[in-house]
Amino acid sequence: MTEAFINRIATAVPEHDVHQAFVDFADGMLEDPRVKPVFQRMAQRSGIGHRYSVLTPDRAKATTEFTINAHEFYTRGSFPDTAKRMDIFERFAPALVRCAVDKLNLTEAERRGVTHVIVTSCTGLYAPGLDFEIVEHLGLDTTVERTMIGFMGCYAAINALKAARHIVRSEPGAKVIAVNLELCTLHLQETQELEQVLSFLVFGDGCAAALISAEPVGFAMDSFRSVMIPGTRDLITWRIRGVGFDMLLSGKVPAEIGKALGSGSAEVLAERSKDDITLWGVHPGGKSVLDAVERGLGLSADALGASREVLDRFGNMSSATVMFVLARLLGKATPGELGCAMSFGPGLTAETMLFHAA
């Protein structure tokens, strides 16, 4: 059976670092004086130093065709409706996608050879969509097959890689571009619920692009597993409402992940032992999530270094995030090293991929 490889990964984020601006904004939004110090303490312990957005936090910059002022977009008592948020998504997402796919540095021959485009996003949608933007921007053949994977949340990138592997294994000459684009900062909600505000604390915008083919370069995708954790269906939800997309991210998630991994690591890792794995590509859903994975699997303190670096530098960019982690691992892996990629999302579900460095 033909093997499928992640040959290259490229990443991109918008130019505006909004993390501290959000911490200040959220502190002002919270009215209960007993809650404010709790939020500030959690922000300091978040393990996040930077998050990026298509919205600018600079109050001095006026909203124009090319710049959206975050303070004007999110005005207390008058947060934008879903239509306005989707308008911003449609205006700004294509530029971020173009930036990521350009960083793949495809040769002319590789462009001519692209047969499939897969796009994941759960933070915006329109049609003709980002799949068309990619085809037009790269000048791909108009017969390229396009697949959109929507609303799967943080683990969607693993599903995109799974689909790409199926394509390459069934069509050995295929070359697949997989893109994960999320503008999470377009979905801030005005709320006094601390748990919800803390969930907004971790999310940022970002995009990843990958080239997948049968060429034996990069990471060979060996196998995939999907594990649903019983009794956790309502711990992560994501629904389209009148005022943006509404997320519920329960504080119980890390404990459930840690418990599930502690009792079911054999199910997640299949035939491999954790001691054989040196490349851990775990989705940094938050510091507490990484801590739970580390405890649940009994990993060393430095095993999730790439994940913690991505969390610190970019926050959680939903489906794009695990690809940022894999990009770091790809840059330092040596041939033969074994790896495990893992993402968590609605369900509560863990999507995992076992791989090795070619």
Backbone torsions as a table, in degrees:
resi	resn	phi	psi	omega
1	MET	NA	133.6	179.4
2	THR	-60.2	136.4	174.5
3	GLU	-88.0	150.3	176.6
4	ALA	-114.0	139.0	-174.7
5	PHE	-126.2	139.7	167.3
6	ILE	-83.3	102.7	-174.3
7	ASN	-75.8	-44.3	-177.8
8	ARG	-147.4	152.7	174.5
9	ILE	-134.1	133.9	175.6
10	ALA	-125.8	148.1	-177.4
11	THR	-132.4	157.1	178.9
12	ALA	-154.6	146.7	174.2
13	VAL	-133.0	158.7	175.0
14	PRO	-65.3	172.2	-173.8
15	GLU	-83.4	-15.1	-170.1
16	HIS	-95.3	116.4	174.6
17	ASP	-84.1	115.8	-171.9
18	VAL	-115.0	5.3	-170.9
19	HIS	-60.9	-53.2	-178.4
20	GLN	-67.2	-34.6	177.8
21	ALA	-62.4	-38.4	178.0
22	PHE	-67.7	-41.6	179.2
23	VAL	-58.2	-43.1	178.7
24	ASP	-66.4	-42.4	-179.7
25	PHE	-64.1	-46.5	-177.9
26	ALA	-64.5	-37.2	177.7
27	ASP	-61.9	-37.9	177.7
28	GLY	-73.7	-29.4	-179.5
29	MET	-72.9	-34.6	-179.6
30	LEU	-74.3	124.8	-173.5
31	GLU	-95.5	-26.0	-177.4
32	ASP	-76.1	116.7	-178.3
33	PRO	-63.2	-19.4	177.5
34	ARG	-77.9	-24.0	-176.9
35	VAL	-84.7	-34.5	-175.1
36	LYS	-53.9	-51.3	-179.1
37	PRO	-64.0	-30.6	176.7
38	VAL	-65.0	-44.7	179.0
39	PHE	-62.0	-45.2	-178.9
40	GLN	-62.7	-39.7	178.8
41	ARG	-64.5	-42.2	179.2
42	MET	-67.2	-36.0	178.1
43	ALA	-63.7	-40.3	179.5
44	GLN	-67.3	-29.3	-177.7
45	ARG	-95.5	6.1	-171.7
46	SER	-70.8	-19.7	-175.7
47	GLY	76.6	13.2	-177.6
48	ILE	-115.0	127.3	176.4
49	GLY	-106.8	-25.8	-175.7
50	HIS	-146.5	143.5	168.7
51	ARG	-143.6	147.0	-173.5
52	TYR	-117.7	153.6	-175.9
53	SER	-145.6	154.5	171.8
54	VAL	-73.9	-12.2	176.5
55	LEU	-92.1	140.2	179.0
56	THR	-92.8	136.9	177.4
57	PRO	-86.6	-0.1	-177.6
58	ASP	-77.1	109.9	-178.4
59	ARG	-62.5	-25.1	-176.4
60	ALA	-75.9	-17.8	-178.6
61	LYS	-87.9	123.2	179.8
62	ALA	-77.9	154.5	175.7
63	THR	-71.6	125.3	179.1
64	THR	-133.1	-171.1	177.6
65	GLU	-62.1	-29.4	-174.0
66	PHE	-109.2	-8.9	-177.8
67	THR	-136.1	131.1	176.8
68	ILE	-114.9	117.4	179.8
69	ASN	-76.4	121.7	-176.5
70	ALA	-61.0	-34.8	-177.6
71	HIS	-72.5	-27.4	175.2
72	GLU	-82.1	-34.2	180.0
73	PHE	-68.8	-42.5	179.2
74	TYR	-109.2	87.4	178.6
75	THR	-101.5	125.2	-178.2
76	ARG	-51.1	130.0	179.7
77	GLY	85.2	-4.8	-177.6
78	SER	-150.4	55.2	177.1
79	PHE	-67.5	147.6	-175.4
80	PRO	-67.2	150.7	176.9
81	ASP	-78.4	176.1	-175.8
82	THR	-63.3	-37.3	-179.4
83	ALA	-60.1	-42.5	179.7
84	LYS	-66.7	-38.2	179.2
85	ARG	-66.5	-40.0	179.3
86	MET	-70.6	-28.4	175.2
87	ASP	-64.2	-42.8	177.9
88	ILE	-65.9	-40.6	178.1
89	PHE	-58.1	-48.2	-176.8
90	GLU	-66.4	-30.0	-179.4
91	ARG	-78.9	-35.4	-170.0
92	PHE	-108.5	-23.0	-178.9
93	ALA	-62.4	-42.5	-177.9
94	PRO	-57.6	-39.0	-178.6
95	ALA	-64.9	-38.9	179.6
96	LEU	-69.4	-37.6	175.9
97	VAL	-62.9	-45.1	-179.8
98	ARG	-60.9	-40.6	179.3
99	CYS	-60.6	-44.7	-178.2
100	ALA	-67.1	-47.4	-176.7
101	VAL	-69.2	-29.2	176.0
102	ASP	-65.3	-33.7	-179.2
103	LYS	-71.7	-12.2	173.4
104	LEU	-67.8	-19.2	178.4
105	ASN	53.5	50.1	179.2
106	LEU	-67.1	135.7	173.5
107	THR	-74.6	167.0	178.6
108	GLU	-61.3	-39.0	179.1
109	ALA	-65.3	-38.9	178.6
110	GLU	-66.9	-38.9	177.5
111	ARG	-61.9	-44.2	-179.6
112	ARG	-64.7	-26.9	-176.5
113	GLY	-87.8	-8.1	-179.1
114	VAL	-64.4	127.5	-177.8
115	THR	-112.7	-21.8	-175.1
116	HIS	-141.4	145.6	173.5
117	VAL	-127.5	128.1	177.3
118	ILE	-121.2	131.6	179.3
119	VAL	-125.9	134.0	172.8
120	THR	-117.3	140.6	172.6
121	SER	-164.4	141.6	173.7
122	CYS	-125.4	9.3	-177.3
123	THR	-113.3	1.0	176.9
124	GLY	-175.3	155.9	178.8
125	LEU	-158.1	146.4	173.5
126	TYR	-164.4	165.3	-180.0
127	ALA	-144.6	140.8	-7.5
128	PRO	-57.6	140.4	-168.0
129	GLY	-110.8	-153.5	-174.5
130	LEU	-64.8	-25.8	176.9
131	ASP	-63.0	-41.1	176.8
132	PHE	-67.2	-38.9	178.3
133	GLU	-57.9	-41.3	-178.3
134	ILE	-67.8	-46.0	180.0
135	VAL	-59.7	-45.5	-177.8
136	GLU	-70.4	-43.3	-176.5
137	HIS	-64.9	-41.3	-178.4
138	LEU	-86.3	-5.5	-178.7
139	GLY	66.1	38.1	-178.6
140	LEU	-75.2	160.3	176.8
141	ASP	-60.7	140.1	-177.1
142	THR	-70.1	-8.2	177.0
143	THR	-89.2	1.1	179.3
144	VAL	-55.9	135.5	178.4
145	GLU	-81.9	134.1	-175.1
146	ARG	-119.5	137.4	177.9
147	THR	-134.5	128.6	175.8
148	MET	-106.5	128.1	176.5
149	ILE	-112.4	108.7	-171.8
150	GLY	-115.7	148.3	168.3
151	PHE	62.3	30.9	175.4
152	MET	-95.9	-8.8	176.6
153	GLY	81.3	-150.8	-169.0
154	CYS	-66.4	-22.8	-176.9
155	TYR	-94.6	7.4	-175.0
156	ALA	-62.8	-31.2	-179.5
157	ALA	-62.4	-37.5	178.2
158	ILE	-63.8	-39.3	177.7
159	ASN	-67.4	-33.7	176.1
160	ALA	-66.1	-42.5	177.6
161	LEU	-64.3	-37.9	178.0
162	LYS	-62.4	-44.4	178.5
163	ALA	-64.3	-41.1	179.4
164	ALA	-63.4	-39.6	178.6
165	ARG	-63.3	-43.1	177.3
166	HIS	-58.8	-41.7	-179.1
167	ILE	-63.1	-49.1	-177.2
168	VAL	-66.4	-37.9	179.8
169	ARG	-68.1	-29.2	179.5
170	SER	-91.1	-24.5	178.4
171	GLU	-131.5	85.7	-172.7
172	PRO	-55.6	-23.6	179.7
173	GLY	-87.7	0.3	-176.0
174	ALA	-70.6	147.0	170.1
175	LYS	-126.8	123.3	-173.2
176	VAL	-114.6	132.4	168.7
177	ILE	-102.5	121.8	177.7
178	ALA	-112.9	126.3	-177.3
179	VAL	-123.5	135.0	178.0
180	ASN	-121.4	113.1	-174.7
181	LEU	-124.6	125.4	177.9
182	GLU	-138.7	130.2	172.3
183	LEU	-112.9	74.0	-174.3
184	CYS	-64.8	-30.7	-174.9
185	THR	-71.4	-4.2	176.2
186	LEU	-80.3	-0.9	-172.9
187	HIS	-123.5	30.9	172.8
188	LEU	-65.4	138.7	179.0
189	GLN	-115.6	146.8	175.8
190	GLU	-84.9	114.1	-172.5
191	THR	-153.3	157.2	173.4
192	GLN	-106.1	2.5	-179.7
193	GLU	-79.4	115.0	-175.6
194	LEU	-59.1	-42.4	-178.5
195	GLU	-59.7	-39.1	179.7
196	GLN	-70.4	-41.3	178.0
197	VAL	-62.7	-39.4	178.5
198	LEU	-64.8	-31.3	177.0
199	SER	-68.1	-36.3	177.0
200	PHE	-67.9	-24.7	-177.4
201	LEU	-60.5	-27.1	-172.3
202	VAL	-96.5	-14.8	-168.2
203	PHE	-94.1	139.4	175.5
204	GLY	-138.5	-179.4	-179.1
205	ASP	-100.1	146.7	177.5
206	GLY	-174.4	166.6	-179.5
207	CYS	-145.2	139.4	175.0
208	ALA	-127.5	145.6	176.6
209	ALA	-132.2	140.4	-179.0
210	ALA	-136.0	148.1	173.1
211	LEU	-107.5	124.8	-178.4
212	ILE	-121.6	131.8	179.0
213	SER	-158.1	-174.9	176.7
214	ALA	-87.7	-2.3	177.9
215	GLU	-64.8	125.7	-173.2
216	PRO	-76.6	64.4	179.5
217	VAL	-133.9	135.5	177.0
218	GLY	97.0	-133.6	-179.6
219	PHE	-105.5	125.0	173.4
220	ALA	-82.8	126.4	-179.8
221	MET	-86.0	108.7	-171.8
222	ASP	-85.7	-47.0	-177.5
223	SER	-163.5	160.2	180.0
224	PHE	-129.2	149.5	174.5
225	ARG	-141.7	143.1	175.7
226	SER	-120.0	122.6	-176.2
227	VAL	-124.6	114.7	176.2
228	MET	-90.3	134.6	-179.1
229	ILE	-93.4	114.2	-176.1
230	PRO	-58.4	143.8	174.6
231	GLY	75.7	15.8	-176.4
232	THR	-122.4	15.1	-172.7
233	ARG	-53.6	-36.2	-173.4
234	ASP	-96.9	9.4	-177.0
235	LEU	-79.8	-26.9	173.0
236	ILE	-131.4	118.3	177.1
237	THR	-132.2	156.8	-174.8
238	TRP	-150.5	108.0	-173.2
239	ARG	-130.2	144.2	176.3
240	ILE	-81.7	122.6	178.7
241	ARG	-120.0	-177.8	-179.5
242	GLY	-70.3	-28.1	179.9
243	VAL	-115.1	68.7	178.4
244	GLY	84.0	-173.4	177.6
245	PHE	-90.9	133.2	-171.3
246	ASP	-107.6	116.3	-178.4
247	MET	-103.4	140.6	165.8
248	LEU	-117.5	120.8	178.4
249	LEU	-126.5	98.4	-173.9
250	SER	-69.6	145.1	174.9
251	GLY	-67.6	-8.4	179.1
252	LYS	-81.9	-10.5	-174.3
253	VAL	-57.7	-51.0	-177.8
254	PRO	-57.9	-42.9	-179.2
255	ALA	-62.5	-40.4	179.8
256	GLU	-67.1	-38.4	178.0
257	ILE	-64.5	-47.8	180.0
258	GLY	-59.9	-41.7	180.0
259	LYS	-66.0	-42.8	-178.8
260	ALA	-65.9	-40.6	179.8
261	LEU	-70.6	-34.6	179.5
262	GLY	-64.6	-35.9	-177.9
263	SER	-98.3	-15.6	-174.2
264	GLY	-130.0	29.2	-178.7
265	SER	-62.0	-31.7	178.9
266	ALA	-64.3	-35.0	179.2
267	GLU	-69.4	-37.9	-179.1
268	VAL	-73.8	-42.8	-174.1
269	LEU	-90.6	-3.1	178.2
270	ALA	54.0	-121.1	-172.4
271	GLU	-83.5	-3.4	-174.8
272	ARG	-99.3	154.0	172.5
273	SER	-96.2	144.2	178.9
274	LYS	-59.4	-26.6	-179.3
275	ASP	-71.3	-17.8	178.0
276	ASP	-85.0	-14.6	-173.5
277	ILE	-94.7	125.8	178.7
278	THR	-112.6	-13.8	-179.2
279	LEU	-113.7	104.0	-179.7
280	TRP	-105.3	111.4	179.0
281	GLY	-106.1	72.3	-175.1
282	VAL	-93.5	130.9	178.0
283	HIS	-61.3	120.6	-179.7
284	PRO	-82.1	77.3	179.0
285	GLY	-64.8	-17.7	179.3
286	GLY	164.9	164.8	-179.4
287	LYS	-59.4	-41.4	-178.8
288	SER	-66.3	-30.9	176.5
289	VAL	-67.3	-46.0	178.8
290	LEU	-63.9	-39.3	176.8
291	ASP	-61.6	-40.4	-179.2
292	ALA	-66.4	-41.0	177.7
293	VAL	-63.9	-43.7	-179.8
294	GLU	-60.1	-45.1	179.4
295	ARG	-69.8	-44.5	-176.1
296	GLY	-61.3	-38.4	-179.2
297	LEU	-94.9	-6.1	-179.4
298	GLY	67.1	43.4	-176.8
299	LEU	-87.2	158.5	176.5
300	SER	-69.9	163.0	-174.7
301	ALA	-63.8	-24.8	-177.9
302	ASP	-101.0	2.4	-175.6
303	ALA	-62.2	-35.2	-176.0
304	LEU	-102.8	29.6	-177.9
305	GLY	-57.9	-41.9	-179.9
306	ALA	-65.2	-39.1	179.4
307	SER	-66.7	-41.4	-179.6
308	ARG	-69.2	-32.5	176.8
309	GLU	-65.3	-44.9	179.6
310	VAL	-64.1	-42.0	178.5
311	LEU	-59.5	-44.8	-178.7
312	ASP	-64.9	-42.2	-173.1
313	ARG	-84.5	-25.5	-172.8
314	PHE	-136.4	-12.8	-173.8
315	GLY	75.3	-161.5	179.2
316	ASN	-97.1	115.6	-179.2
317	MET	-106.2	33.9	-179.5
318	SER	51.9	-127.8	-168.8
319	SER	-62.7	-25.3	-177.5
320	ALA	-73.9	-21.4	-165.4
321	THR	-64.6	-46.1	-177.5
322	VAL	-63.3	-27.5	177.2
323	MET	-70.9	-33.6	173.9
324	PHE	-61.5	-40.1	179.1
325	VAL	-66.7	-46.7	179.9
326	LEU	-62.5	-33.8	178.1
327	ALA	-61.6	-39.7	178.5
328	ARG	-68.2	-41.4	179.0
329	LEU	-65.7	-38.8	-178.9
330	LEU	-62.1	-32.5	-177.7
331	GLY	-73.7	-15.5	-177.3
332	LYS	-125.2	-0.9	-176.2
333	ALA	-70.0	148.8	174.2
334	THR	-110.2	149.5	-177.0
335	PRO	-52.0	134.4	177.4
336	GLY	94.2	-15.7	179.3
337	GLU	-62.8	140.7	179.4
338	LEU	-98.1	145.3	-177.9
339	GLY	-139.1	162.5	175.2
340	CYS	-137.7	122.0	173.1
341	ALA	-101.2	144.0	-174.0
342	MET	-150.8	130.9	176.2
343	SER	-133.4	153.9	-178.4
344	PHE	-125.7	146.6	179.6
345	GLY	-166.0	-163.5	-174.8
346	PRO	-50.8	138.3	176.9
347	GLY	146.5	-44.8	-25.2
348	LEU	-64.5	129.0	-171.9
349	THR	-129.3	141.1	170.7
350	ALA	-106.7	124.7	174.1
351	GLU	-107.3	124.3	-175.8
352	THR	-126.6	153.4	176.8
353	MET	-135.8	126.4	171.7
354	LEU	-94.2	138.1	-175.5
355	PHE	-148.8	169.3	172.4
356	HIS	-142.5	154.3	-179.4
357	ALA	-80.7	129.3	-179.0
358	ALA	-73.6	NA	NA
